[in-house]
Amino acid sequence: MIFGLTGKFAAGKGTVAERLKALGYRYHSLSDILREELAARGVEEGRDALREIGNELRQAGGAGALARRLLDRLSDGGDHIVDSIRNPAEVVELRKVDGFSLIAVDAPARVRYERLRLRDRIGDPESWEAFQQMEAAELASDDPTTQQLVATLAMADHDIENSGPLSELDSQLRALLELLKEGRQA
């Protein structure tokens, strides 16, 4: 199986990825492609820099350019996770690989804001207002080569609502995996 993960920042995509990695899934992130590109250019990492380089690469190579860089790594028949999917064209590219399913992870904005304040990552907004501005820049745009989270979330095959404790997240993920093992759709 190949799971793609999409969702707004601090929704819990990384936690879902960690749980799947513990089950033997190999991890890939579209954001890692961006980080490598920033490092090669000598640009300091930050959320704005990641968004800008991602938009630049999509404009140069098409909206699905980041996902196309991963396709060869996913075609070995193994179990994989692809994190940080933020554009519908990336989903279209990844659906070319047999066994791909997109999981949307979400939580209310205030819950996500409090989480990112606790995690304290480089580039995370430091105020509620900055959080709202950053989120607005990632949700939708008239430019199809930029981040389009609203449209990407709408393409999800499965949804995980992650506003509660980790035990609830684990329970939802276990239930999803069981359903998929049984060959049913959630």
BAFI-3210 file (N, C-alpha, C; in Angstrom, 3 decimals, decimal comma, padded with zeros to 6 digits):
// residues 186
n [1|2|3|4|5|6|7|8|9|10|11|12|13|14|15|16|17|18|19|20|21|22|23|24|25|26|27|28|29|30|31|32|33|34|35|36|37|38|39|40|41|42|43|44|45|46|47|48|49|50|51|52|53|54|55|56|57|58|59|60|61|62|63|64|65|66|67|68|69|70|71|72|73|74|75|76|77|78|79|80|81|82|83|84|85|86|87|88|89|90|91|92|93|94|95|96|97|98|99|100|101|102|103|104|105|106|107|108|109|110|111|112|113|114|115|116|117|118|119|120|121|122|123|124|125|126|127|128|129|130|131|132|133|134|135|136|137|138|139|140|141|142|143|144|145|146|147|148|149|150|151|152|153|154|155|156|157|158|159|160|161|162|163|164|165|166|167|168|169|170|171|172|173|174|175|176|177|178|179|180|181|182|183|184|185|186]
n.u [000,839|000,357|000,377|-000,653|-000,240|-002,077|-002,930|-003,681|-001,200|000,284|-001,728|-001,320|-000,123|002,550|002,639|000,901|002,433|004,686|003,539|002,867|005,418|006,501|005,211|006,499|006,355|007,897|009,237|008,594|008,866|007,388|008,159|010,786|012,101|011,948|013,441|015,967|016,462|016,500|018,761|020,735|020,807|021,674|019,887|018,223|016,184|012,695|009,198|008,028|010,057|010,096|007,510|007,716|009,835|008,694|006,485|007,894|009,255|007,050|005,956|007,955|008,126|005,576|002,433|002,459|005,089|006,728|005,762|006,245|008,970|009,177|008,011|009,425|010,591|008,459|007,429|008,067|006,481|006,345|005,426|004,632|004,876|003,840|004,423|003,246|001,662|000,322|-000,960|-003,412|-002,548|-000,339|-001,499|-002,808|-000,585|000,560|-001,447|-000,973|000,524|000,057|-002,056|-002,152|-003,438|-005,049|-004,815|-006,462|-005,622|-006,873|-007,642|-009,210|-008,558|-007,598|-006,657|-004,601|-002,943|-002,121|-000,679|001,452|002,724|003,736|005,476|007,405|008,870|011,239|010,305|007,612|004,604|004,396|002,293|-001,314|-002,486|-000,474|-000,416|-002,970|-002,659|-000,579|-001,778|-003,886|-002,463|-001,777|-004,078|-005,708|-005,567|-005,559|-003,668|-002,692|-000,294|000,530|000,268|-002,594|-004,462|-007,194|-008,493|-006,928|-007,386|-010,042|-009,814|-009,249|-009,166|-009,632|-010,403|-009,029|-009,838|-008,269|-008,363|-008,312|-006,868|-003,742|-004,344|-006,886|-006,294|-004,580|-006,420|-008,227|-006,498|-005,725|-008,240|-008,737|-006,626|-007,347|-009,807|-008,905|-007,275|-009,192|-010,227|-012,168|-013,590|-013,089]
n.v [-001,180|002,271|005,223|008,499|011,606|014,383|017,649|020,410|022,571|021,316|019,515|016,870|015,150|014,320|012,752|010,669|009,649|008,762|006,696|004,914|004,436|002,987|000,636|-000,377|000,976|002,771|006,012|009,033|012,427|015,223|017,691|017,240|017,111|019,771|020,904|019,848|021,156|023,846|023,742|023,122|025,485|027,172|028,496|029,558|027,424|027,675|028,153|029,931|030,026|027,340|027,123|028,986|027,911|025,490|026,356|027,561|025,333|023,853|025,624|025,609|022,877|021,918|021,367|018,880|018,257|017,788|015,388|013,659|013,289|011,325|008,967|006,690|005,634|004,572|002,412|-000,227|-002,127|-002,186|-001,038|002,307|005,748|008,920|012,090|015,465|016,409|018,827|019,808|019,301|018,193|016,758|014,620|013,429|012,558|010,737|008,845|007,277|005,184|001,895|000,997|003,357|005,570|008,424|010,134|012,444|014,536|016,285|019,004|021,283|024,825|026,301|024,246|023,228|025,479|025,738|023,350|023,770|025,845|024,537|022,673|024,243|024,748|025,752|028,596|028,435|030,230|032,848|034,112|034,234|035,707|035,695|032,985|032,597|034,126|032,738|030,254|030,960|031,532|029,018|027,573|028,028|029,172|031,117|030,344|027,421|026,122|026,547|026,045|024,219|023,469|023,158|022,066|019,774|018,398|017,753|015,648|013,428|009,986|008,949|010,149|011,570|012,784|014,766|015,907|015,111|013,126|011,251|008,558|008,360|009,069|006,951|004,857|005,476|005,221|002,503|001,330|002,182|000,896|-001,776|-001,917|-001,487|-003,707|-005,656|-005,141|-003,280|-000,024|002,910]
n.w [000,000|-000,618|000,984|000,711|002,317|003,262|004,428|006,581|008,125|011,111|011,660|012,163|010,380|010,384|012,691|011,992|009,902|011,360|012,842|010,780|009,717|011,827|011,409|009,288|006,870|004,226|004,247|002,509|001,545|000,050|000,870|001,659|-000,777|-001,457|000,629|000,052|-002,366|-001,517|000,161|-001,722|-003,075|-001,170|000,486|003,386|005,354|005,805|006,371|004,497|002,551|001,739|000,639|-001,463|-003,081|-003,770|-005,278|-007,351|-008,514|-009,353|-011,212|-013,136|-013,874|-014,106|-012,391|-011,108|-010,659|-008,340|-007,245|-009,392|-009,197|-007,325|-008,241|-009,314|-007,002|-005,703|-007,013|-006,424|-005,307|-002,578|000,783|001,305|002,387|001,443|002,214|002,818|000,641|-001,395|-003,610|-006,109|-008,581|-007,833|-006,524|-008,683|-010,184|-008,350|-008,138|-010,294|-009,535|-008,569|-005,880|-004,439|-001,994|-000,728|002,282|004,262|006,857|009,556|011,806|014,097|013,659|015,935|017,602|016,014|015,883|018,570|018,781|016,974|018,224|020,436|019,235|017,987|015,484|012,946|011,165|011,785|012,478|014,922|016,094|016,439|014,396|012,429|011,942|010,781|008,435|007,138|006,768|005,034|002,712|001,847|001,350|-000,998|-004,413|-007,417|-009,166|-010,617|-010,083|-007,545|-003,939|-003,116|-001,002|-000,215|-002,468|-002,730|-000,327|-000,802|-002,544|-001,111|-000,187|002,257|005,517|008,441|011,503|013,732|016,471|019,026|021,725|021,312|021,447|020,273|017,641|016,970|017,147|015,065|012,875|013,047|012,583|009,965|008,572|009,041|007,666|005,046|004,701|004,656|002,237|001,850|001,366|003,319]
ca.u [000,000|001,027|-000,471|-000,297|-000,770|-002,311|-003,615|-003,184|-000,059|000,079|-002,924|-000,918|000,396|003,814|002,347|000,390|003,594|005,497|002,836|003,012|006,830|006,687|004,641|007,338|006,202|009,026|008,807|009,035|008,172|007,585|008,888|012,217|012,593|012,102|014,568|017,193|016,633|016,925|020,148|021,600|020,877|022,198|018,804|017,810|014,866|011,592|007,941|007,869|011,036|009,613|006,355|008,178|010,597|007,721|005,747|008,833|009,471|005,809|005,819|008,938|007,936|004,164|001,900|002,765|006,541|007,328|005,351|006,919|010,321|009,101|007,320|010,298|010,828|007,223|006,931|008,707|005,503|006,413|004,556|005,253|004,145|004,268|003,948|003,298|000,996|-000,396|-001,495|-004,163|-001,775|000,535|-002,343|-003,001|000,659|000,742|-002,457|-000,446|001,156|-000,945|-002,137|-002,081|-004,612|-004,777|-005,412|-006,495|-005,571|-007,285|-008,031|-009,601|-007,450|-007,028|-005,915|-003,375|-002,102|-001,499|000,312|002,680|003,413|004,459|006,549|008,433|009,705|011,711|009,346|006,234|004,167|004,469|001,052|-002,538|-002,679|000,499|-000,906|-004,085|-002,127|000,171|-002,731|-004,607|-001,575|-001,639|-005,359|-006,221|-005,002|-005,976|-002,536|-002,731|001,009|000,826|-000,401|-004,047|-004,855|-008,635|-008,770|-006,225|-008,151|-011,286|-009,491|-008,873|-009,896|-009,905|-010,234|-008,755|-010,047|-007,251|-008,405|-008,279|-005,589|-003,066|-005,032|-007,967|-005,646|-004,140|-007,605|-008,705|-005,546|-005,885|-009,511|-008,542|-005,773|-008,144|-010,758|-008,196|-006,850|-010,374|-010,586|-013,300|-013,269|-013,585]
ca.v [000,000|003,560|006,256|009,899|012,381|015,801|018,298|021,725|022,370|020,929|018,682|015,560|014,310|013,740|011,706|009,534|009,089|008,033|005,454|004,027|004,023|001,943|-000,587|-000,813|001,790|003,641|007,412|010,016|013,694|016,221|018,788|016,928|017,530|021,225|021,178|019,553|022,238|025,035|023,529|023,212|026,902|027,938|029,308|029,097|026,795|028,299|027,804|030,771|029,589|026,054|027,377|029,678|027,001|024,536|027,022|027,741|024,046|023,493|026,487|025,184|021,503|021,531|021,281|017,580|018,036|017,231|013,985|012,891|012,960|010,173|007,813|005,513|005,084|003,988|001,360|-001,506|-003,028|-002,109|-000,105|003,630|006,939|010,158|013,167|016,862|016,603|020,091|020,253|018,210|017,541|015,780|013,449|012,812|011,846|009,616|007,829|006,437|004,033|000,987|000,903|004,668|006,120|009,711|010,356|013,829|014,654|017,647|019,362|022,694|025,784|026,630|023,074|023,177|026,606|025,389|022,308|024,299|026,636|023,576|022,001|025,279|024,501|026,901|029,122|028,415|031,556|033,050|034,712|033,733|036,442|035,169|031,640|032,742|034,600|031,653|029,248|031,478|031,436|027,616|026,914|028,108|030,212|031,045|029,775|025,972|025,569|026,858|025,156|024,175|022,499|022,892|021,130|018,520|017,726|017,239|014,445|012,360|008,723|008,669|011,322|011,365|013,991|014,607|016,962|014,509|012,570|010,323|007,262|008,438|009,028|005,564|004,036|005,746|004,668|001,044|000,993|002,387|-000,190|-003,007|-001,844|-001,648|-005,106|-006,431|-004,805|-002,363|001,410|003,588]
ca.w [000,000|-000,626|001,548|000,628|003,438|003,039|005,537|006,983|009,001|012,514|011,782|012,645|009,294|010,824|013,660|011,212|009,198|012,341|013,159|009,620|009,653|012,842|010,850|008,179|005,664|003,909|004,284|001,515|001,746|-000,987|001,512|001,652|-002,088|-001,374|001,529|-000,712|-003,343|-000,775|000,596|-002,906|-003,451|-000,046|001,043|004,715|005,385|006,528|005,705|003,307|001,542|001,220|-000,226|-002,669|-003,955|-004,296|-006,349|-008,464|-009,174|-010,045|-012,382|-014,136|-014,329|-014,052|-011,033|-010,514|-010,756|-007,117|-007,146|-010,445|-008,733|-006,412|-008,809|-009,415|-005,660|-005,179|-007,901|-006,096|-004,703|-001,119|001,500|001,338|002,808|000,785|003,069|002,368|-000,648|-001,255|-004,895|-006,737|-009,645|-007,178|-006,294|-010,000|-010,504|-007,423|-008,437|-011,370|-008,880|-008,007|-004,428|-003,793|-001,320|-000,095|003,603|004,727|008,318|009,875|013,176|014,126|013,558|017,259|018,058|015,220|016,298|019,854|018,516|016,366|019,252|021,272|018,496|017,830|014,307|012,173|010,209|012,265|012,911|016,365|016,584|015,813|013,146|011,463|011,628|009,852|007,151|006,522|006,326|003,870|001,551|001,453|001,130|-002,365|-005,261|-008,816|-009,898|-010,384|-009,723|-006,152|-002,993|-003,292|000,017|-000,190|-003,562|-002,447|000,733|-001,396|-003,307|-000,173|-000,140|003,667|006,374|009,858|012,281|014,765|017,477|020,351|022,180|020,402|021,455|019,281|016,328|016,775|016,934|013,705|011,920|013,095|011,928|008,532|008,069|009,062|006,559|003,789|004,635|004,299|000,861|001,807|001,434|004,515]
c.u [000,880|000,034|000,139|-000,935|-000,900|-003,029|-002,978|-002,044|-000,484|-001,202|-002,585|-000,421|001,683|003,612|001,795|001,548|004,466|004,855|002,978|004,456|007,103|006,127|005,403|007,184|007,448|008,521|009,442|008,250|008,447|008,326|010,391|012,848|012,848|013,286|015,902|017,482|017,092|018,388|021,115|021,793|021,441|021,166|018,377|016,382|013,903|010,325|007,738|008,816|010,611|008,449|006,813|008,940|009,673|006,931|006,638|009,040|008,220|005,613|006,762|008,616|006,506|003,741|002,207|004,245|007,151|007,000|006,049|008,325|010,331|008,609|008,185|010,506|009,620|006,762|007,533|007,749|005,496|005,406|005,296|004,287|004,716|003,609|003,999|002,738|000,091|-001,009|-002,223|-003,391|-000,790|-000,241|-002,541|-001,764|000,811|-000,282|-002,030|000,225|000,053|-000,888|-002,097|-003,429|-004,213|-005,553|-005,322|-006,540|-005,931|-007,630|-008,435|-008,380|-006,808|-006,202|-004,573|-002,413|-001,388|-000,432|001,593|003,439|004,258|005,639|007,694|009,408|010,118|010,622|007,899|005,847|004,129|003,240|-000,128|-002,757|-001,734|000,110|-002,003|-003,606|-001,398|-000,777|-003,477|-003,766|-001,459|-002,950|-005,818|-005,564|-005,565|-004,885|-002,469|-001,383|001,401|000,116|-001,909|-004,630|-006,350|-008,983|-008,109|-006,957|-009,429|-011,054|-009,205|-009,787|-010,362|-009,633|-009,966|-008,917|-009,196|-007,266|-008,296|-006,902|-005,010|-003,759|-006,182|-007,404|-005,215|-005,320|-008,156|-007,787|-005,628|-007,153|-009,392|-007,714|-006,532|-009,134|-010,073|-007,684|-007,998|-010,849|-011,786|-012,785|-013,847|-014,433]
c.v [001,238|004,593|007,616|010,618|013,837|016,359|019,636|021,532|022,183|020,124|017,293|014,620|013,607|012,615|010,469|008,854|008,276|006,692|004,448|003,553|002,900|000,604|-001,064|-000,043|002,661|005,066|008,232|011,296|014,628|017,430|018,514|017,288|019,031|021,603|020,933|020,662|023,525|024,909|023,674|024,665|027,776|028,859|028,704|028,563|027,585|028,011|028,631|030,324|028,264|026,257|028,014|028,750|025,944|025,127|027,210|026,432|023,582|024,342|026,042|023,809|021,022|021,277|019,949|017,263|017,382|015,748|013,132|012,485|011,708|008,891|006,561|004,841|004,326|002,752|-000,016|-002,507|-003,000|-001,137|001,216|004,669|008,092|011,297|014,506|017,080|017,820|020,611|019,080|017,491|016,535|014,488|012,698|012,004|010,599|008,508|006,921|005,181|003,180|001,006|002,235|005,068|007,409|009,830|011,846|013,820|016,099|017,769|020,833|023,622|026,085|025,474|023,020|024,304|026,296|024,305|022,893|025,193|025,718|022,951|022,954|024,986|025,808|027,311|029,077|029,815|031,659|033,732|034,102|034,419|035,939|033,759|031,725|033,202|033,489|030,587|029,710|031,349|030,014|026,966|026,909|029,271|030,054|030,414|028,266|025,365|025,877|025,860|025,334|023,187|022,188|021,863|019,778|017,729|017,097|015,948|013,238|011,151|008,411|009,944|010,884|012,715|013,847|015,752|016,425|014,006|011,587|008,964|007,240|008,383|007,601|004,651|004,234|005,122|003,144|000,611|001,149|001,254|-001,509|-003,026|-002,092|-003,080|-006,009|-006,128|-003,904|-000,926|001,992|004,770]
c.w [000,000|-000,120|001,284|001,787|003,032|004,248|005,824|007,983|010,452|012,727|012,314|011,564|009,720|011,824|012,961|010,490|010,152|012,688|012,020|009,457|010,648|012,372|009,607|006,879|005,468|003,694|003,167|001,779|000,574|-000,412|001,554|000,312|-002,074|-000,488|000,820|-001,704|-002,662|-000,343|-000,578|-003,341|-002,329|000,588|002,378|004,668|006,251|005,745|004,437|002,198|000,922|000,252|-001,540|-003,607|-004,544|-005,445|-007,576|-009,229|-009,926|-011,299|-013,497|-014,719|-014,355|-012,622|-010,342|-010,444|-009,520|-006,983|-008,198|-010,030|-007,854|-007,073|-008,890|-008,064|-005,112|-005,936|-007,620|-005,453|-003,183|-000,535|001,686|001,897|001,999|001,553|002,322|000,971|-000,523|-002,556|-005,550|-007,844|-009,070|-006,915|-007,612|-010,386|-009,637|-007,644|-009,598|-010,815|-008,257|-006,483|-003,707|-003,221|-000,634|001,211|003,918|006,243|008,648|011,351|013,131|014,191|014,916|017,823|017,319|015,605|017,614|019,668|017,938|017,321|020,144|020,532|018,152|016,683|013,642|011,193|010,644|012,740|014,434|016,948|015,839|014,458|012,073|011,024|010,581|008,469|006,423|005,987|005,074|002,603|001,025|001,027|-000,323|-003,094|-006,659|-009,682|-009,609|-009,992|-008,278|-005,239|-003,112|-002,282|000,027|-001,259|-003,320|-001,371|000,170|-002,181|-002,413|-000,288|001,275|004,460|007,809|010,541|013,541|015,772|018,895|020,732|021,153|020,356|020,448|017,864|016,014|016,470|015,521|012,658|011,884|012,358|010,412|007,926|008,032|007,901|005,222|003,614|004,212|002,888|000,731|001,823|002,708|004,128]
res [m|i|f|g|l|t|g|k|f|a|a|g|k|g|t|v|a|e|r|l|k|a|l|g|y|r|y|h|s|l|s|d|i|l|r|e|e|l|a|a|r|g|v|e|e|g|r|d|a|l|r|e|i|g|n|e|l|r|q|a|g|g|a|g|a|l|a|r|r|l|l|d|r|l|s|d|g|g|d|h|i|v|d|s|i|r|n|p|a|e|v|v|e|l|r|k|v|d|g|f|s|l|i|a|v|d|a|p|a|r|v|r|y|e|r|l|r|l|r|d|r|i|g|d|p|e|s|w|e|a|f|q|q|m|e|a|a|e|l|a|s|d|d|p|t|t|q|q|l|v|a|t|l|a|m|a|d|h|d|i|e|n|s|g|p|l|s|e|l|d|s|q|l|r|a|l|l|e|l|l|k|e|g|r|q|a]
***
